[in-house]
Amino acid sequence: SEFLPKLLGKIRGEVTPGLTTKTIGRWLYLQDGRTFCVLWVKKHWFMVSLASDESFRDPKGLSHVVKGFFFPRGHERRFSLTMGDDLAYAMKLVAEGHRIAKSPGYPSAGRRPTR
């Protein structure tokens, strides 16, 4: 859909101009030196996984903590994103993931899919 290029353009413009992507299976890894966000591309929406720690700010409570698949255990948050959602707020959450993944004390990445 046209949503993915729009989303990637916003991330490049508002979060990091150094954005690179890598596709592994159904997952699109967003990187700026380190992976900070993984998109699971569905037919009409995305599951967004972000690097996280105790400093992650989500005042609206849109995201939730997960055990950790793409990022180390206890260091991952997720939320779903569709075309009609508040993209400006989603960019704030992606920026939080970027800030945390780039911080010097953030642990190295979690498990990675083999395919």
C-alpha positions in Angstrom: 0.0 0.0 0.0 1.0 3.7 -0.2 1.0 3.8 3.6 4.5 2.2 4.0 6.4 4.7 1.8 4.6 7.5 3.6 5.5 6.1 7.0 9.1 5.5 6.1 9.3 9.1 4.7 8.0 10.5 8.0 10.4 8.4 10.0 13.3 9.6 7.7 12.1 13.2 8.0 11.1 13.4 11.7 13.2 10.8 13.5 16.4 10.0 11.6 17.7 11.0 8.1 20.1 8.1 8.4 17.3 5.5 8.2 18.1 2.2 6.5 15.8 -0.8 6.2 16.3 -4.5 6.0 13.6 -7.1 5.2 13.8 -10.5 6.8 10.8 -12.7 6.2 7.6 -10.7 7.0 9.6 -8.2 9.1 11.0 -4.8 8.1 13.9 -3.8 10.3 14.4 0.0 10.7 17.9 0.9 11.5 20.2 3.8 12.2 23.4 2.0 13.0 21.3 -0.2 15.4 17.8 -1.6 14.9 15.3 0.7 16.8 12.0 -0.4 15.2 10.6 -3.5 13.5 7.4 -3.4 11.4 5.4 -6.5 10.8 3.7 -5.6 7.6 0.1 -6.9 7.5 -2.5 -6.4 4.8 -4.1 -3.2 6.2 -1.9 -2.4 9.2 1.4 -2.7 10.9 2.5 -4.2 14.2 5.2 -1.9 15.4 7.9 -3.2 17.8 10.2 -0.7 19.4 13.4 -0.7 21.5 12.4 0.2 25.0 13.6 0.7 28.6 12.2 2.3 31.8 12.6 5.8 30.3 10.2 5.1 27.4 7.5 7.8 27.3 4.0 6.9 26.1 1.6 9.3 27.9 -1.4 8.0 25.9 -0.7 4.4 26.8 -0.9 3.2 23.2 2.0 0.8 23.4 2.4 -2.3 25.7 5.5 -4.1 27.0 6.2 -7.5 25.5 8.6 -10.2 26.6 11.0 -9.5 23.8 11.5 -11.0 20.4 13.2 -8.4 18.3 14.8 -6.7 21.3 16.3 -8.0 24.6 13.8 -9.4 27.2 12.1 -6.5 29.0 13.3 -4.0 26.4 10.5 -4.1 23.8 7.2 -2.3 23.4 4.5 -2.8 20.7 1.5 -1.1 19.2 -0.6 -1.5 16.1 -0.8 1.2 13.4 -3.3 1.7 10.7 -3.7 4.4 8.1 -6.3 6.3 10.1 -4.3 6.4 13.3 -2.6 9.4 14.9 0.6 9.3 12.8 2.1 12.3 14.7 1.8 10.4 18.0 3.1 7.2 16.4 6.2 9.2 15.3 6.8 10.3 18.9 6.8 6.6 20.0 9.1 5.6 17.1 11.4 8.5 18.1 11.4 7.1 21.7 12.5 3.7 20.3 15.3 5.4 18.3 16.5 7.5 21.3 16.7 4.4 23.5 18.3 2.1 20.9 21.0 4.7 20.3 21.8 5.2 24.0 25.2 3.8 25.0 23.9 1.6 27.7 21.2 -0.2 25.6 21.8 -3.9 25.4 22.5 -5.6 22.1 19.6 -6.9 20.0 17.5 -9.9 20.9 16.7 -13.0 18.9 16.6 -12.6 15.2 14.6 -14.8 12.8 16.7 -17.2 10.9 14.8 -16.8 7.6 
